[in-house]
Amino acid sequence: MDSNQLIIEALNKLVINVNELNEEMHALKQVTTSMTIEQVEIDHQLRDIKSVLINDNLIG
């Protein structure tokens, strides 16, 4: 195998690794988005609970 073939093989492996990394980053982005949505929902629920407690004069 000559040096050009070695370079081409190394570049092909690099492309495969970059593609795999891109897929993993996309999956992480989806998880982060999902977690952010859940956090916003929890925040809204906590605000609702606090409003009820304030209205019931249970907290100041």
Predicted model as a PDB file, atoms N, CA, C, CB and O in Angstrom, pLDDT in the B-factor column:
MODEL        1                                                                  
ATOM      1  N   MET A   1       0.861  -1.187   0.000  1.00 76.00           N  
ATOM      2  CA  MET A   1       0.000   0.000   0.000  1.00 76.00           C  
ATOM      3  C   MET A   1       0.900   1.240   0.000  1.00 76.00           C  
ATOM      4  CB  MET A   1      -0.976   0.004   1.244  1.00 76.00           C  
ATOM      5  O   MET A   1       1.752   1.389   0.875  1.00 76.00           O  
ATOM      6  N   ASP A   2       0.714   2.106  -0.957  1.00 93.00           N  
ATOM      7  CA  ASP A   2       1.558   3.294  -1.028  1.00 93.00           C  
ATOM      8  C   ASP A   2       1.017   4.394  -0.109  1.00 93.00           C  
ATOM      9  CB  ASP A   2       1.648   3.803  -2.481  1.00 93.00           C  
ATOM     10  O   ASP A   2      -0.055   4.259   0.482  1.00 93.00           O  
ATOM     11  N   SER A   3       1.770   5.468  -0.003  1.00 93.00           N  
ATOM     12  CA  SER A   3       1.418   6.536   0.938  1.00 93.00           C  
ATOM     13  C   SER A   3       0.090   7.206   0.581  1.00 93.00           C  
ATOM     14  CB  SER A   3       2.527   7.582   0.978  1.00 93.00           C  
ATOM     15  O   SER A   3      -0.651   7.620   1.472  1.00 93.00           O  
ATOM     16  N   ASN A   4      -0.214   7.314  -0.708  1.00 95.00           N  
ATOM     17  CA  ASN A   4      -1.486   7.916  -1.109  1.00 95.00           C  
ATOM     18  C   ASN A   4      -2.672   7.083  -0.627  1.00 95.00           C  
ATOM     19  CB  ASN A   4      -1.541   8.072  -2.631  1.00 95.00           C  
ATOM     20  O   ASN A   4      -3.680   7.626  -0.172  1.00 95.00           O  
ATOM     21  N   GLN A   5      -2.544   5.782  -0.728  1.00 96.00           N  
ATOM     22  CA  GLN A   5      -3.614   4.905  -0.260  1.00 96.00           C  
ATOM     23  C   GLN A   5      -3.766   5.013   1.260  1.00 96.00           C  
ATOM     24  CB  GLN A   5      -3.333   3.443  -0.671  1.00 96.00           C  
ATOM     25  O   GLN A   5      -4.884   5.005   1.775  1.00 96.00           O  
ATOM     26  N   LEU A   6      -2.655   5.112   1.969  1.00 96.00           N  
ATOM     27  CA  LEU A   6      -2.706   5.268   3.424  1.00 96.00           C  
ATOM     28  C   LEU A   6      -3.412   6.569   3.807  1.00 96.00           C  
ATOM     29  CB  LEU A   6      -1.286   5.241   4.017  1.00 96.00           C  
ATOM     30  O   LEU A   6      -4.206   6.605   4.746  1.00 96.00           O  
ATOM     31  N   ILE A   7      -3.108   7.630   3.067  1.00 97.00           N  
ATOM     32  CA  ILE A   7      -3.742   8.924   3.323  1.00 97.00           C  
ATOM     33  C   ILE A   7      -5.241   8.838   3.051  1.00 97.00           C  
ATOM     34  CB  ILE A   7      -3.099  10.030   2.454  1.00 97.00           C  
ATOM     35  O   ILE A   7      -6.046   9.330   3.843  1.00 97.00           O  
ATOM     36  N   ILE A   8      -5.614   8.223   1.948  1.00 97.00           N  
ATOM     37  CA  ILE A   8      -7.034   8.078   1.601  1.00 97.00           C  
ATOM     38  C   ILE A   8      -7.757   7.248   2.658  1.00 97.00           C  
ATOM     39  CB  ILE A   8      -7.193   7.424   0.207  1.00 97.00           C  
ATOM     40  O   ILE A   8      -8.869   7.592   3.057  1.00 97.00           O  
ATOM     41  N   GLU A   9      -7.145   6.169   3.111  1.00 97.00           N  
ATOM     42  CA  GLU A   9      -7.751   5.325   4.151  1.00 97.00           C  
ATOM     43  C   GLU A   9      -7.919   6.106   5.453  1.00 97.00           C  
ATOM     44  CB  GLU A   9      -6.891   4.066   4.395  1.00 97.00           C  
ATOM     45  O   GLU A   9      -8.951   6.011   6.118  1.00 97.00           O  
ATOM     46  N   ALA A  10      -6.893   6.876   5.808  1.00 97.00           N  
ATOM     47  CA  ALA A  10      -6.969   7.678   7.031  1.00 97.00           C  
ATOM     48  C   ALA A  10      -8.059   8.743   6.918  1.00 97.00           C  
ATOM     49  CB  ALA A  10      -5.611   8.339   7.326  1.00 97.00           C  
ATOM     50  O   ALA A  10      -8.794   8.984   7.876  1.00 97.00           O  
ATOM     51  N   LEU A  11      -8.165   9.376   5.758  1.00 97.00           N  
ATOM     52  CA  LEU A  11      -9.215  10.381   5.552  1.00 97.00           C  
ATOM     53  C   LEU A  11     -10.603   9.759   5.602  1.00 97.00           C  
ATOM     54  CB  LEU A  11      -9.014  11.092   4.213  1.00 97.00           C  
ATOM     55  O   LEU A  11     -11.531  10.349   6.156  1.00 97.00           O  
ATOM     56  N   ASN A  12     -10.749   8.579   5.029  1.00 97.00           N  
ATOM     57  CA  ASN A  12     -12.041   7.883   5.086  1.00 97.00           C  
ATOM     58  C   ASN A  12     -12.423   7.570   6.528  1.00 97.00           C  
ATOM     59  CB  ASN A  12     -11.993   6.584   4.258  1.00 97.00           C  
ATOM     60  O   ASN A  12     -13.579   7.749   6.911  1.00 97.00           O  
ATOM     61  N   LYS A  13     -11.474   7.106   7.329  1.00 97.00           N  
ATOM     62  CA  LYS A  13     -11.743   6.820   8.745  1.00 97.00           C  
ATOM     63  C   LYS A  13     -12.107   8.103   9.486  1.00 97.00           C  
ATOM     64  CB  LYS A  13     -10.518   6.149   9.410  1.00 97.00           C  
ATOM     65  O   LYS A  13     -12.985   8.099  10.348  1.00 97.00           O  
ATOM     66  N   LEU A  14     -11.433   9.194   9.148  1.00 97.00           N  
ATOM     67  CA  LEU A  14     -11.738  10.482   9.768  1.00 97.00           C  
ATOM     68  C   LEU A  14     -13.162  10.918   9.437  1.00 97.00           C  
ATOM     69  CB  LEU A  14     -10.736  11.551   9.307  1.00 97.00           C  
ATOM     70  O   LEU A  14     -13.888  11.388  10.313  1.00 97.00           O  
ATOM     71  N   VAL A  15     -13.557  10.766   8.194  1.00 97.00           N  
ATOM     72  CA  VAL A  15     -14.913  11.135   7.780  1.00 97.00           C  
ATOM     73  C   VAL A  15     -15.938  10.295   8.541  1.00 97.00           C  
ATOM     74  CB  VAL A  15     -15.089  10.948   6.249  1.00 97.00           C  
ATOM     75  O   VAL A  15     -16.953  10.821   9.000  1.00 97.00           O  
ATOM     76  N   ILE A  16     -15.679   8.997   8.677  1.00 97.00           N  
ATOM     77  CA  ILE A  16     -16.592   8.118   9.417  1.00 97.00           C  
ATOM     78  C   ILE A  16     -16.688   8.581  10.871  1.00 97.00           C  
ATOM     79  CB  ILE A  16     -16.114   6.635   9.348  1.00 97.00           C  
ATOM     80  O   ILE A  16     -17.782   8.654  11.432  1.00 97.00           O  
ATOM     81  N   ASN A  17     -15.542   8.895  11.479  1.00 97.00           N  
ATOM     82  CA  ASN A  17     -15.542   9.354  12.879  1.00 97.00           C  
ATOM     83  C   ASN A  17     -16.284  10.675  13.038  1.00 97.00           C  
ATOM     84  CB  ASN A  17     -14.105   9.507  13.390  1.00 97.00           C  
ATOM     85  O   ASN A  17     -17.021  10.861  14.007  1.00 97.00           O  
ATOM     86  N   VAL A  18     -16.098  11.586  12.101  1.00 97.00           N  
ATOM     87  CA  VAL A  18     -16.790  12.875  12.167  1.00 97.00           C  
ATOM     88  C   VAL A  18     -18.300  12.665  12.011  1.00 97.00           C  
ATOM     89  CB  VAL A  18     -16.258  13.841  11.070  1.00 97.00           C  
ATOM     90  O   VAL A  18     -19.088  13.309  12.704  1.00 97.00           O  
ATOM     91  N   ASN A  19     -18.702  11.781  11.119  1.00 97.00           N  
ATOM     92  CA  ASN A  19     -20.129  11.494  10.938  1.00 97.00           C  
ATOM     93  C   ASN A  19     -20.731  10.884  12.204  1.00 97.00           C  
ATOM     94  CB  ASN A  19     -20.338  10.545   9.744  1.00 97.00           C  
ATOM     95  O   ASN A  19     -21.841  11.241  12.599  1.00 97.00           O  
ATOM     96  N   GLU A  20     -20.001   9.964  12.838  1.00 97.00           N  
ATOM     97  CA  GLU A  20     -20.491   9.355  14.076  1.00 97.00           C  
ATOM     98  C   GLU A  20     -20.606  10.406  15.179  1.00 97.00           C  
ATOM     99  CB  GLU A  20     -19.557   8.209  14.524  1.00 97.00           C  
ATOM    100  O   GLU A  20     -21.577  10.423  15.935  1.00 97.00           O  
ATOM    101  N   LEU A  21     -19.612  11.274  15.259  1.00 97.00           N  
ATOM    102  CA  LEU A  21     -19.639  12.344  16.257  1.00 97.00           C  
ATOM    103  C   LEU A  21     -20.822  13.274  16.010  1.00 97.00           C  
ATOM    104  CB  LEU A  21     -18.321  13.140  16.235  1.00 97.00           C  
ATOM    105  O   LEU A  21     -21.485  13.696  16.957  1.00 97.00           O  
ATOM    106  N   ASN A  22     -21.086  13.592  14.767  1.00 97.00           N  
ATOM    107  CA  ASN A  22     -22.217  14.444  14.406  1.00 97.00           C  
ATOM    108  C   ASN A  22     -23.540  13.809  14.834  1.00 97.00           C  
ATOM    109  CB  ASN A  22     -22.224  14.711  12.894  1.00 97.00           C  
ATOM    110  O   ASN A  22     -24.429  14.492  15.343  1.00 97.00           O  
ATOM    111  N   GLU A  23     -23.662  12.504  14.625  1.00 97.00           N  
ATOM    112  CA  GLU A  23     -24.879  11.795  15.045  1.00 97.00           C  
ATOM    113  C   GLU A  23     -25.030  11.841  16.567  1.00 97.00           C  
ATOM    114  CB  GLU A  23     -24.848  10.324  14.555  1.00 97.00           C  
ATOM    115  O   GLU A  23     -26.132  12.046  17.075  1.00 97.00           O  
ATOM    116  N   GLU A  24     -23.934  11.653  17.288  1.00 97.00           N  
ATOM    117  CA  GLU A  24     -23.977  11.699  18.746  1.00 97.00           C  
ATOM    118  C   GLU A  24     -24.340  13.100  19.233  1.00 97.00           C  
ATOM    119  CB  GLU A  24     -22.628  11.263  19.336  1.00 97.00           C  
ATOM    120  O   GLU A  24     -25.102  13.246  20.189  1.00 97.00           O  
ATOM    121  N   MET A  25     -23.804  14.120  18.590  1.00 96.00           N  
ATOM    122  CA  MET A  25     -24.118  15.501  18.977  1.00 96.00           C  
ATOM    123  C   MET A  25     -25.593  15.801  18.721  1.00 96.00           C  
ATOM    124  CB  MET A  25     -23.226  16.504  18.203  1.00 96.00           C  
ATOM    125  O   MET A  25     -26.237  16.489  19.513  1.00 96.00           O  
ATOM    126  N   HIS A  26     -26.119  15.291  17.630  1.00 96.00           N  
ATOM    127  CA  HIS A  26     -27.541  15.493  17.324  1.00 96.00           C  
ATOM    128  C   HIS A  26     -28.407  14.830  18.395  1.00 96.00           C  
ATOM    129  CB  HIS A  26     -27.888  14.924  15.920  1.00 96.00           C  
ATOM    130  O   HIS A  26     -29.393  15.408  18.852  1.00 96.00           O  
ATOM    131  N   ALA A  27     -28.030  13.610  18.792  1.00 96.00           N  
ATOM    132  CA  ALA A  27     -28.777  12.902  19.832  1.00 96.00           C  
ATOM    133  C   ALA A  27     -28.710  13.669  21.154  1.00 96.00           C  
ATOM    134  CB  ALA A  27     -28.229  11.469  20.014  1.00 96.00           C  
ATOM    135  O   ALA A  27     -29.714  13.776  21.858  1.00 96.00           O  
ATOM    136  N   LEU A  28     -27.544  14.200  21.491  1.00 95.00           N  
ATOM    137  CA  LEU A  28     -27.401  14.988  22.721  1.00 95.00           C  
ATOM    138  C   LEU A  28     -28.245  16.249  22.661  1.00 95.00           C  
ATOM    139  CB  LEU A  28     -25.932  15.354  22.960  1.00 95.00           C  
ATOM    140  O   LEU A  28     -28.836  16.653  23.663  1.00 95.00           O  
ATOM    141  N   LYS A  29     -28.304  16.868  21.499  1.00 94.00           N  
ATOM    142  CA  LYS A  29     -29.128  18.068  21.342  1.00 94.00           C  
ATOM    143  C   LYS A  29     -30.593  17.739  21.574  1.00 94.00           C  
ATOM    144  CB  LYS A  29     -28.936  18.682  19.945  1.00 94.00           C  
ATOM    145  O   LYS A  29     -31.311  18.512  22.208  1.00 94.00           O  
ATOM    146  N   GLN A  30     -31.043  16.594  21.066  1.00 93.00           N  
ATOM    147  CA  GLN A  30     -32.432  16.194  21.273  1.00 93.00           C  
ATOM    148  C   GLN A  30     -32.716  15.965  22.757  1.00 93.00           C  
ATOM    149  CB  GLN A  30     -32.749  14.923  20.469  1.00 93.00           C  
ATOM    150  O   GLN A  30     -33.766  16.366  23.260  1.00 93.00           O  
ATOM    151  N   VAL A  31     -31.780  15.321  23.457  1.00 93.00           N  
ATOM    152  CA  VAL A  31     -31.946  15.075  24.895  1.00 93.00           C  
ATOM    153  C   VAL A  31     -31.983  16.397  25.642  1.00 93.00           C  
ATOM    154  CB  VAL A  31     -30.806  14.180  25.442  1.00 93.00           C  
ATOM    155  O   VAL A  31     -32.819  16.593  26.525  1.00 93.00           O  
ATOM    156  N   THR A  32     -31.082  17.303  25.293  1.00 94.00           N  
ATOM    157  CA  THR A  32     -31.037  18.608  25.958  1.00 94.00           C  
ATOM    158  C   THR A  32     -32.329  19.377  25.731  1.00 94.00           C  
ATOM    159  CB  THR A  32     -29.843  19.429  25.456  1.00 94.00           C  
ATOM    160  O   THR A  32     -32.859  19.994  26.656  1.00 94.00           O  
ATOM    161  N   THR A  33     -32.833  19.343  24.516  1.00 92.00           N  
ATOM    162  CA  THR A  33     -34.097  20.021  24.198  1.00 92.00           C  
ATOM    163  C   THR A  33     -35.229  19.431  25.017  1.00 92.00           C  
ATOM    164  CB  THR A  33     -34.417  19.912  22.692  1.00 92.00           C  
ATOM    165  O   THR A  33     -36.051  20.159  25.574  1.00 92.00           O  
ATOM    166  N   SER A  34     -35.268  18.113  25.088  1.00 92.00           N  
ATOM    167  CA  SER A  34     -36.313  17.427  25.855  1.00 92.00           C  
ATOM    168  C   SER A  34     -36.219  17.799  27.332  1.00 92.00           C  
ATOM    169  CB  SER A  34     -36.200  15.895  25.681  1.00 92.00           C  
ATOM    170  O   SER A  34     -37.237  18.052  27.977  1.00 92.00           O  
ATOM    171  N   MET A  35     -35.002  17.832  27.866  1.00 92.00           N  
ATOM    172  CA  MET A  35     -34.816  18.182  29.274  1.00 92.00           C  
ATOM    173  C   MET A  35     -35.215  19.626  29.525  1.00 92.00           C  
ATOM    174  CB  MET A  35     -33.361  17.954  29.699  1.00 92.00           C  
ATOM    175  O   MET A  35     -35.790  19.936  30.568  1.00 92.00           O  
ATOM    176  N   THR A  36     -34.918  20.510  28.587  1.00 93.00           N  
ATOM    177  CA  THR A  36     -35.275  21.917  28.732  1.00 93.00           C  
ATOM    178  C   THR A  36     -36.793  22.071  28.747  1.00 93.00           C  
ATOM    179  CB  THR A  36     -34.656  22.758  27.595  1.00 93.00           C  
ATOM    180  O   THR A  36     -37.331  22.830  29.553  1.00 93.00           O  
ATOM    181  N   ILE A  37     -37.480  21.361  27.867  1.00 92.00           N  
ATOM    182  CA  ILE A  37     -38.943  21.418  27.827  1.00 92.00           C  
ATOM    183  C   ILE A  37     -39.515  20.923  29.150  1.00 92.00           C  
ATOM    184  CB  ILE A  37     -39.497  20.576  26.647  1.00 92.00           C  
ATOM    185  O   ILE A  37     -40.441  21.529  29.689  1.00 92.00           O  
ATOM    186  N   GLU A  38     -38.971  19.828  29.678  1.00 93.00           N  
ATOM    187  CA  GLU A  38     -39.443  19.292  30.949  1.00 93.00           C  
ATOM    188  C   GLU A  38     -39.180  20.283  32.078  1.00 93.00           C  
ATOM    189  CB  GLU A  38     -38.767  17.946  31.252  1.00 93.00           C  
ATOM    190  O   GLU A  38     -40.013  20.447  32.970  1.00 93.00           O  
ATOM    191  N   GLN A  39     -38.020  20.944  32.042  1.00 94.00           N  
ATOM    192  CA  GLN A  39     -37.691  21.924  33.085  1.00 94.00           C  
ATOM    193  C   GLN A  39     -38.668  23.097  33.052  1.00 94.00           C  
ATOM    194  CB  GLN A  39     -36.245  22.434  32.912  1.00 94.00           C  
ATOM    195  O   GLN A  39     -39.088  23.581  34.103  1.00 94.00           O  
ATOM    196  N   VAL A  40     -39.029  23.553  31.864  1.00 93.00           N  
ATOM    197  CA  VAL A  40     -40.000  24.649  31.740  1.00 93.00           C  
ATOM    198  C   VAL A  40     -41.358  24.209  32.288  1.00 93.00           C  
ATOM    199  CB  VAL A  40     -40.135  25.102  30.256  1.00 93.00           C  
ATOM    200  O   VAL A  40     -42.034  24.975  32.975  1.00 93.00           O  
ATOM    201  N   GLU A  41     -41.752  22.974  31.982  1.00 94.00           N  
ATOM    202  CA  GLU A  41     -43.026  22.456  32.495  1.00 94.00           C  
ATOM    203  C   GLU A  41     -43.010  22.388  34.022  1.00 94.00           C  
ATOM    204  CB  GLU A  41     -43.318  21.060  31.905  1.00 94.00           C  
ATOM    205  O   GLU A  41     -43.992  22.746  34.672  1.00 94.00           O  
ATOM    206  N   ILE A  42     -41.904  21.931  34.589  1.00 96.00           N  
ATOM    207  CA  ILE A  42     -41.775  21.864  36.056  1.00 96.00           C  
ATOM    208  C   ILE A  42     -41.831  23.272  36.645  1.00 96.00           C  
ATOM    209  CB  ILE A  42     -40.445  21.156  36.467  1.00 96.00           C  
ATOM    210  O   ILE A  42     -42.486  23.494  37.663  1.00 96.00           O  
ATOM    211  N   ASP A  43     -41.153  24.212  36.015  1.00 94.00           N  
ATOM    212  CA  ASP A  43     -41.156  25.593  36.491  1.00 94.00           C  
ATOM    213  C   ASP A  43     -42.575  26.150  36.522  1.00 94.00           C  
ATOM    214  CB  ASP A  43     -40.262  26.470  35.605  1.00 94.00           C  
ATOM    215  O   ASP A  43     -42.963  26.813  37.484  1.00 94.00           O  
ATOM    216  N   HIS A  44     -43.343  25.883  35.477  1.00 95.00           N  
ATOM    217  CA  HIS A  44     -44.730  26.356  35.424  1.00 95.00           C  
ATOM    218  C   HIS A  44     -45.574  25.700  36.516  1.00 95.00           C  
ATOM    219  CB  HIS A  44     -45.343  26.071  34.041  1.00 95.00           C  
ATOM    220  O   HIS A  44     -46.406  26.352  37.146  1.00 95.00           O  
ATOM    221  N   GLN A  45     -45.350  24.412  36.731  1.00 95.00           N  
ATOM    222  CA  GLN A  45     -46.087  23.713  37.784  1.00 95.00           C  
ATOM    223  C   GLN A  45     -45.759  24.302  39.158  1.00 95.00           C  
ATOM    224  CB  GLN A  45     -45.760  22.206  37.760  1.00 95.00           C  
ATOM    225  O   GLN A  45     -46.648  24.478  39.992  1.00 95.00           O  
ATOM    226  N   LEU A  46     -44.476  24.606  39.388  1.00 95.00           N  
ATOM    227  CA  LEU A  46     -44.089  25.193  40.670  1.00 95.00           C  
ATOM    228  C   LEU A  46     -44.712  26.578  40.860  1.00 95.00           C  
ATOM    229  CB  LEU A  46     -42.562  25.285  40.769  1.00 95.00           C  
ATOM    230  O   LEU A  46     -45.121  26.932  41.966  1.00 95.00           O  
ATOM    231  N   ARG A  47     -44.783  27.360  39.780  1.00 94.00           N  
ATOM    232  CA  ARG A  47     -45.435  28.677  39.867  1.00 94.00           C  
ATOM    233  C   ARG A  47     -46.912  28.526  40.215  1.00 94.00           C  
ATOM    234  CB  ARG A  47     -45.283  29.451  38.538  1.00 94.00           C  
ATOM    235  O   ARG A  47     -47.448  29.280  41.027  1.00 94.00           O  
ATOM    236  N   ASP A  48     -47.566  27.544  39.595  1.00 92.00           N  
ATOM    237  CA  ASP A  48     -48.982  27.300  39.883  1.00 92.00           C  
ATOM    238  C   ASP A  48     -49.172  26.905  41.344  1.00 92.00           C  
ATOM    239  CB  ASP A  48     -49.543  26.201  38.958  1.00 92.00           C  
ATOM    240  O   ASP A  48     -50.087  27.387  42.012  1.00 92.00           O  
ATOM    241  N   ILE A  49     -48.308  26.029  41.830  1.00 92.00           N  
ATOM    242  CA  ILE A  49     -48.396  25.595  43.233  1.00 92.00           C  
ATOM    243  C   ILE A  49     -48.183  26.787  44.160  1.00 92.00           C  
ATOM    244  CB  ILE A  49     -47.353  24.483  43.536  1.00 92.00           C  
ATOM    245  O   ILE A  49     -48.914  26.956  45.136  1.00 92.00           O  
ATOM    246  N   LYS A  50     -47.188  27.610  43.859  1.00 90.00           N  
ATOM    247  CA  LYS A  50     -46.917  28.786  44.694  1.00 90.00           C  
ATOM    248  C   LYS A  50     -48.117  29.736  44.691  1.00 90.00           C  
ATOM    249  CB  LYS A  50     -45.649  29.524  44.198  1.00 90.00           C  
ATOM    250  O   LYS A  50     -48.481  30.285  45.731  1.00 90.00           O  
ATOM    251  N   SER A  51     -48.726  29.927  43.522  1.00 89.00           N  
ATOM    252  CA  SER A  51     -49.907  30.799  43.434  1.00 89.00           C  
ATOM    253  C   SER A  51     -51.038  30.278  44.309  1.00 89.00           C  
ATOM    254  CB  SER A  51     -50.385  30.916  41.978  1.00 89.00           C  
ATOM    255  O   SER A  51     -51.701  31.050  45.002  1.00 89.00           O  
ATOM    256  N   VAL A  52     -51.255  28.981  44.275  1.00 88.00           N  
ATOM    257  CA  VAL A  52     -52.319  28.385  45.094  1.00 88.00           C  
ATOM    258  C   VAL A  52     -52.004  28.585  46.566  1.00 88.00           C  
ATOM    259  CB  VAL A  52     -52.487  26.874  44.778  1.00 88.00           C  
ATOM    260  O   VAL A  52     -52.885  28.950  47.345  1.00 88.00           O  
ATOM    261  N   LEU A  53     -50.757  28.351  46.955  1.00 86.00           N  
ATOM    262  CA  LEU A  53     -50.386  28.498  48.364  1.00 86.00           C  
ATOM    263  C   LEU A  53     -50.523  29.958  48.819  1.00 86.00           C  
ATOM    264  CB  LEU A  53     -48.942  28.004  48.591  1.00 86.00           C  
ATOM    265  O   LEU A  53     -50.965  30.228  49.936  1.00 86.00           O  
ATOM    266  N   ILE A  54     -50.142  30.887  47.946  1.00 85.00           N  
ATOM    267  CA  ILE A  54     -50.284  32.310  48.294  1.00 85.00           C  
ATOM    268  C   ILE A  54     -51.759  32.663  48.419  1.00 85.00           C  
ATOM    269  CB  ILE A  54     -49.599  33.215  47.230  1.00 85.00           C  
ATOM    270  O   ILE A  54     -52.160  33.351  49.358  1.00 85.00           O  
ATOM    271  N   ASN A  55     -52.562  32.197  47.477  1.00 84.00           N  
ATOM    272  CA  ASN A  55     -53.998  32.494  47.514  1.00 84.00           C  
ATOM    273  C   ASN A  55     -54.678  31.876  48.733  1.00 84.00           C  
ATOM    274  CB  ASN A  55     -54.670  31.991  46.242  1.00 84.00           C  
ATOM    275  O   ASN A  55     -55.659  32.415  49.246  1.00 84.00           O  
ATOM    276  N   ASP A  56     -54.158  30.759  49.185  1.00 82.00           N  
ATOM    277  CA  ASP A  56     -54.719  30.098  50.379  1.00 82.00           C  
ATOM    278  C   ASP A  56     -54.076  30.618  51.665  1.00 82.00           C  
ATOM    279  CB  ASP A  56     -54.529  28.574  50.284  1.00 82.00           C  
ATOM    280  O   ASP A  56     -54.317  30.102  52.757  1.00 82.00           O  
ATOM    281  N   ASN A  57     -53.240  31.667  51.500  1.00 79.00           N  
ATOM    282  CA  ASN A  57     -52.544  32.294  52.625  1.00 79.00           C  
ATOM    283  C   ASN A  57     -51.671  31.311  53.413  1.00 79.00           C  
ATOM    284  CB  ASN A  57     -53.553  32.930  53.555  1.00 79.00           C  
ATOM    285  O   ASN A  57     -51.509  31.448  54.626  1.00 79.00           O  
ATOM    286  N   LEU A  58     -51.131  30.354  52.733  1.00 70.00           N  
ATOM    287  CA  LEU A  58     -50.265  29.391  53.414  1.00 70.00           C  
ATOM    288  C   LEU A  58     -48.814  29.856  53.421  1.00 70.00           C  
ATOM    289  CB  LEU A  58     -50.368  28.020  52.748  1.00 70.00           C  
ATOM    290  O   LEU A  58     -48.028  29.471  54.287  1.00 70.00           O  
ATOM    291  N   ILE A  59     -48.468  30.698  52.432  1.00 66.00           N  
ATOM    292  CA  ILE A  59     -47.126  31.293  52.418  1.00 66.00           C  
ATOM    293  C   ILE A  59     -47.272  32.766  52.095  1.00 66.00           C  
ATOM    294  CB  ILE A  59     -46.184  30.581  51.381  1.00 66.00           C  
ATOM    295  O   ILE A  59     -48.297  33.205  51.573  1.00 66.00           O  
ATOM    296  N   GLY A  60     -46.212  33.538  52.419  1.00 56.00           N  
ATOM    297  CA  GLY A  60     -46.282  34.989  52.229  1.00 56.00           C  
ATOM    298  C   GLY A  60     -45.825  35.442  50.895  1.00 56.00           C  
ATOM    299  O   GLY A  60     -45.835  36.640  50.613  1.00 56.00           O  
TER     300      GLY A  60                                                      
ENDMDL                                                                          
END                                                                             
